[in-house]
Amino acid sequence: MSRIGVLLVDDHAMLRAGMKMLIGAQPDLEVVGEAGSLRDAVELARKLAPAVVTLDLTMPGGGGVEGVQKVLAASPASRVLVLTMHDDPAYVRSALALGAAGYIVKSAADTELIGAIRAVARGRVFVDIQQAKGSDFLTPQPGRKQSPFDSLSDREREVLIEVAKGYTNQQIADRVGLSVKTIESYRARLMQKLGLKDRADLMRLAVEAGLLKASDAG
């Protein structure tokens, strides 16, 4: 079985070393390169075309969410997983809008990193759910333009996110503790409320709204 190649991008060598050790202990993952600056990251991404690039947003020589675009321009097939100290939801939305496949804060890296890498490598979107709790991801904010999601109940938002992540009705039922028939009803209701035709439309809308997030690699 071929392993998922990961390029680590962070200007802190000790952090990279810890991540490399954690990733190296997994039978399905391997670190194929390391970079301490965005410039080096772009060069290595172009050369190695890794499956996943873990990208810090704050590094010498430039960075920020625009770094996501630069890495993807160098290696379009790679999936960028932002690993940063910034827990502002605005950063999450910006990173996803620019093409990032995932976003986790460094404080959660010890528990979330492996799952996040596997999730984005499989084509899913991963955002640390603990980081999102208490933020304005799911809560309408004063003065903010009304969103189609504002009319949804908490349970509808929960099911919507699971659907957008690609889980089947049975998997969602198991994850949230409801029956399959209930999940089917929620899915139909969500599609009708949001005026969507399929999961691809739902996922796109959820990402644009900064609503899509996950807490596992399943």
Contacts in CASP RR format, 6 or more apart in sequence:
PFRMAT RR
TARGET T0000
AUTHOR 0000-0000-0000
METHOD contacts of the structure
MODEL  1
MSRIGVLLVDDHAMLRAGMKMLIGAQPDLEVVGEAGSLRDAVELARKLAP
AVVTLDLTMPGGGGVEGVQKVLAASPASRVLVLTMHDDPAYVRSALALGA
AGYIVKSAADTELIGAIRAVARGRVFVDIQQAKGSDFLTPQPGRKQSPFD
SLSDREREVLIEVAKGYTNQQIADRVGLSVKTIESYRARLMQKLGLKDRA
DLMRLAVEAGLLKASDAG
1 28 0 8 1.000
3 27 0 8 1.000
3 28 0 8 1.000
3 29 0 8 1.000
3 30 0 8 1.000
4 28 0 8 1.000
4 29 0 8 1.000
4 30 0 8 1.000
4 51 0 8 1.000
4 52 0 8 1.000
4 117 0 8 1.000
4 118 0 8 1.000
4 121 0 8 1.000
5 29 0 8 1.000
5 30 0 8 1.000
5 31 0 8 1.000
5 32 0 8 1.000
5 50 0 8 1.000
5 51 0 8 1.000
5 52 0 8 1.000
6 23 0 8 1.000
6 29 0 8 1.000
6 30 0 8 1.000
6 31 0 8 1.000
6 32 0 8 1.000
6 33 0 8 1.000
6 50 0 8 1.000
6 51 0 8 1.000
6 52 0 8 1.000
6 53 0 8 1.000
6 54 0 8 1.000
6 117 0 8 1.000
7 31 0 8 1.000
7 32 0 8 1.000
7 33 0 8 1.000
7 34 0 8 1.000
7 35 0 8 1.000
7 41 0 8 1.000
7 44 0 8 1.000
7 45 0 8 1.000
7 48 0 8 1.000
7 50 0 8 1.000
7 52 0 8 1.000
7 53 0 8 1.000
7 54 0 8 1.000
7 78 0 8 1.000
8 16 0 8 1.000
8 19 0 8 1.000
8 20 0 8 1.000
8 23 0 8 1.000
8 31 0 8 1.000
8 33 0 8 1.000
8 34 0 8 1.000
8 35 0 8 1.000
8 54 0 8 1.000
9 34 0 8 1.000
9 35 0 8 1.000
9 36 0 8 1.000
9 38 0 8 1.000
9 40 0 8 1.000
9 41 0 8 1.000
9 53 0 8 1.000
9 54 0 8 1.000
9 55 0 8 1.000
9 56 0 8 1.000
9 59 0 8 1.000
9 71 0 8 1.000
10 16 0 8 1.000
10 19 0 8 1.000
10 36 0 8 1.000
10 54 0 8 1.000
10 56 0 8 1.000
10 59 0 8 1.000
10 83 0 8 1.000
11 36 0 8 1.000
11 37 0 8 1.000
11 56 0 8 1.000
11 58 0 8 1.000
11 59 0 8 1.000
11 60 0 8 1.000
12 56 0 8 1.000
13 36 0 8 1.000
15 106 0 8 1.000
16 34 0 8 1.000
16 36 0 8 1.000
19 31 0 8 1.000
19 54 0 8 1.000
19 109 0 8 1.000
19 113 0 8 1.000
20 31 0 8 1.000
20 34 0 8 1.000
22 110 0 8 1.000
22 113 0 8 1.000
22 114 0 8 1.000
23 29 0 8 1.000
23 30 0 8 1.000
23 31 0 8 1.000
23 113 0 8 1.000
23 114 0 8 1.000
23 117 0 8 1.000
24 30 0 8 1.000
24 31 0 8 1.000
26 114 0 8 1.000
28 118 0 8 1.000
29 114 0 8 1.000
29 117 0 8 1.000
29 118 0 8 1.000
32 48 0 8 1.000
32 50 0 8 1.000
33 44 0 8 1.000
33 48 0 8 1.000
33 50 0 8 1.000
35 41 0 8 1.000
35 43 0 8 1.000
35 44 0 8 1.000
36 59 0 8 1.000
36 60 0 8 1.000
37 59 0 8 1.000
37 60 0 8 1.000
37 61 0 8 1.000
37 62 0 8 1.000
38 59 0 8 1.000
38 61 0 8 1.000
38 62 0 8 1.000
38 63 0 8 1.000
38 67 0 8 1.000
38 70 0 8 1.000
38 71 0 8 1.000
39 61 0 8 1.000
41 53 0 8 1.000
41 55 0 8 1.000
41 71 0 8 1.000
42 70 0 8 1.000
42 71 0 8 1.000
42 73 0 8 1.000
42 74 0 8 1.000
43 74 0 8 1.000
44 50 0 8 1.000
45 53 0 8 1.000
45 71 0 8 1.000
45 74 0 8 1.000
45 75 0 8 1.000
45 78 0 8 1.000
46 74 0 8 1.000
46 75 0 8 1.000
48 75 0 8 1.000
49 75 0 8 1.000
49 77 0 8 1.000
49 78 0 8 1.000
50 75 0 8 1.000
50 78 0 8 1.000
51 78 0 8 1.000
51 79 0 8 1.000
51 121 0 8 1.000
52 78 0 8 1.000
52 79 0 8 1.000
52 80 0 8 1.000
52 81 0 8 1.000
52 117 0 8 1.000
52 120 0 8 1.000
52 121 0 8 1.000
53 71 0 8 1.000
53 75 0 8 1.000
53 78 0 8 1.000
53 79 0 8 1.000
53 80 0 8 1.000
53 81 0 8 1.000
54 81 0 8 1.000
54 82 0 8 1.000
54 83 0 8 1.000
54 113 0 8 1.000
54 117 0 8 1.000
55 67 0 8 1.000
55 68 0 8 1.000
55 71 0 8 1.000
55 80 0 8 1.000
55 81 0 8 1.000
55 82 0 8 1.000
55 83 0 8 1.000
55 100 0 8 1.000
56 82 0 8 1.000
56 83 0 8 1.000
56 84 0 8 1.000
57 63 0 8 1.000
57 64 0 8 1.000
57 65 0 8 1.000
57 67 0 8 1.000
57 82 0 8 1.000
57 84 0 8 1.000
57 86 0 8 1.000
57 91 0 8 1.000
57 95 0 8 1.000
58 64 0 8 1.000
58 84 0 8 1.000
58 85 0 8 1.000
58 86 0 8 1.000
65 82 0 8 1.000
65 91 0 8 1.000
65 94 0 8 1.000
65 95 0 8 1.000
65 98 0 8 1.000
65 100 0 8 1.000
66 98 0 8 1.000
67 98 0 8 1.000
68 80 0 8 1.000
68 82 0 8 1.000
68 95 0 8 1.000
68 98 0 8 1.000
68 99 0 8 1.000
68 100 0 8 1.000
69 98 0 8 1.000
69 99 0 8 1.000
71 78 0 8 1.000
71 80 0 8 1.000
72 78 0 8 1.000
72 80 0 8 1.000
72 99 0 8 1.000
79 101 0 8 1.000
79 102 0 8 1.000
79 120 0 8 1.000
79 121 0 8 1.000
79 123 0 8 1.000
80 99 0 8 1.000
80 100 0 8 1.000
80 101 0 8 1.000
80 102 0 8 1.000
80 120 0 8 1.000
81 100 0 8 1.000
81 101 0 8 1.000
81 102 0 8 1.000
81 103 0 8 1.000
81 104 0 8 1.000
81 116 0 8 1.000
81 117 0 8 1.000
81 120 0 8 1.000
81 126 0 8 1.000
82 91 0 8 1.000
82 95 0 8 1.000
82 100 0 8 1.000
82 102 0 8 1.000
82 103 0 8 1.000
82 104 0 8 1.000
83 104 0 8 1.000
83 105 0 8 1.000
83 106 0 8 1.000
83 109 0 8 1.000
83 113 0 8 1.000
84 91 0 8 1.000
84 103 0 8 1.000
84 105 0 8 1.000
84 106 0 8 1.000
85 105 0 8 1.000
85 106 0 8 1.000
85 107 0 8 1.000
86 105 0 8 1.000
87 105 0 8 1.000
87 131 0 8 1.000
87 135 0 8 1.000
89 132 0 8 1.000
89 135 0 8 1.000
89 136 0 8 1.000
89 137 0 8 1.000
89 210 0 8 1.000
91 103 0 8 1.000
92 103 0 8 1.000
92 127 0 8 1.000
92 131 0 8 1.000
92 132 0 8 1.000
92 137 0 8 1.000
92 210 0 8 1.000
93 210 0 8 1.000
95 102 0 8 1.000
95 103 0 8 1.000
96 102 0 8 1.000
96 103 0 8 1.000
96 125 0 8 1.000
96 127 0 8 1.000
96 207 0 8 1.000
96 210 0 8 1.000
96 212 0 8 1.000
97 207 0 8 1.000
97 208 0 8 1.000
101 120 0 8 1.000
101 123 0 8 1.000
101 124 0 8 1.000
101 125 0 8 1.000
101 126 0 8 1.000
102 116 0 8 1.000
102 119 0 8 1.000
102 120 0 8 1.000
102 125 0 8 1.000
102 126 0 8 1.000
102 127 0 8 1.000
103 126 0 8 1.000
103 127 0 8 1.000
103 128 0 8 1.000
103 131 0 8 1.000
104 112 0 8 1.000
104 113 0 8 1.000
104 116 0 8 1.000
104 126 0 8 1.000
104 127 0 8 1.000
104 128 0 8 1.000
104 131 0 8 1.000
105 128 0 8 1.000
105 131 0 8 1.000
108 128 0 8 1.000
108 130 0 8 1.000
108 131 0 8 1.000
112 128 0 8 1.000
112 130 0 8 1.000
112 215 0 8 1.000
114 217 0 8 1.000
115 126 0 8 1.000
115 216 0 8 1.000
115 217 0 8 1.000
116 126 0 8 1.000
116 128 0 8 1.000
116 217 0 8 1.000
117 217 0 8 1.000
118 217 0 8 1.000
118 218 0 8 1.000
119 125 0 8 1.000
119 126 0 8 1.000
119 214 0 8 1.000
119 216 0 8 1.000
119 217 0 8 1.000
119 218 0 8 1.000
120 126 0 8 1.000
122 217 0 8 1.000
122 218 0 8 1.000
124 165 0 8 1.000
124 166 0 8 1.000
124 214 0 8 1.000
124 217 0 8 1.000
124 218 0 8 1.000
125 164 0 8 1.000
125 165 0 8 1.000
125 203 0 8 1.000
125 207 0 8 1.000
125 212 0 8 1.000
125 213 0 8 1.000
125 214 0 8 1.000
126 213 0 8 1.000
126 214 0 8 1.000
126 217 0 8 1.000
127 212 0 8 1.000
127 213 0 8 1.000
127 214 0 8 1.000
128 213 0 8 1.000
128 215 0 8 1.000
129 213 0 8 1.000
129 214 0 8 1.000
129 215 0 8 1.000
130 215 0 8 1.000
132 138 0 8 1.000
132 213 0 8 1.000
136 144 0 8 1.000
137 210 0 8 1.000
137 211 0 8 1.000
137 213 0 8 1.000
138 149 0 8 1.000
138 154 0 8 1.000
138 157 0 8 1.000
138 211 0 8 1.000
140 146 0 8 1.000
140 147 0 8 1.000
140 150 0 8 1.000
147 209 0 8 1.000
148 193 0 8 1.000
148 194 0 8 1.000
148 205 0 8 1.000
148 209 0 8 1.000
149 157 0 8 1.000
149 160 0 8 1.000
149 194 0 8 1.000
149 209 0 8 1.000
149 211 0 8 1.000
151 193 0 8 1.000
152 160 0 8 1.000
152 190 0 8 1.000
152 193 0 8 1.000
155 176 0 8 1.000
155 186 0 8 1.000
156 186 0 8 1.000
156 189 0 8 1.000
156 190 0 8 1.000
156 193 0 8 1.000
157 211 0 8 1.000
158 176 0 8 1.000
159 172 0 8 1.000
159 176 0 8 1.000
159 183 0 8 1.000
159 186 0 8 1.000
159 187 0 8 1.000
159 190 0 8 1.000
160 190 0 8 1.000
160 202 0 8 1.000
160 206 0 8 1.000
160 211 0 8 1.000
161 206 0 8 1.000
161 211 0 8 1.000
161 212 0 8 1.000
161 213 0 8 1.000
161 214 0 8 1.000
162 171 0 8 1.000
162 172 0 8 1.000
162 175 0 8 1.000
162 176 0 8 1.000
163 172 0 8 1.000
163 187 0 8 1.000
163 190 0 8 1.000
163 199 0 8 1.000
163 202 0 8 1.000
164 199 0 8 1.000
164 202 0 8 1.000
164 203 0 8 1.000
164 206 0 8 1.000
164 207 0 8 1.000
164 211 0 8 1.000
164 212 0 8 1.000
165 212 0 8 1.000
165 214 0 8 1.000
166 199 0 8 1.000
166 203 0 8 1.000
167 175 0 8 1.000
167 218 0 8 1.000
169 180 0 8 1.000
169 183 0 8 1.000
169 184 0 8 1.000
169 187 0 8 1.000
170 180 0 8 1.000
172 178 0 8 1.000
172 183 0 8 1.000
173 179 0 8 1.000
173 180 0 8 1.000
173 182 0 8 1.000
173 183 0 8 1.000
176 183 0 8 1.000
178 186 0 8 1.000
190 196 0 8 1.000
190 202 0 8 1.000
191 197 0 8 1.000
191 202 0 8 1.000
194 202 0 8 1.000
194 205 0 8 1.000
196 202 0 8 1.000
196 205 0 8 1.000
203 212 0 8 1.000
206 212 0 8 1.000
END
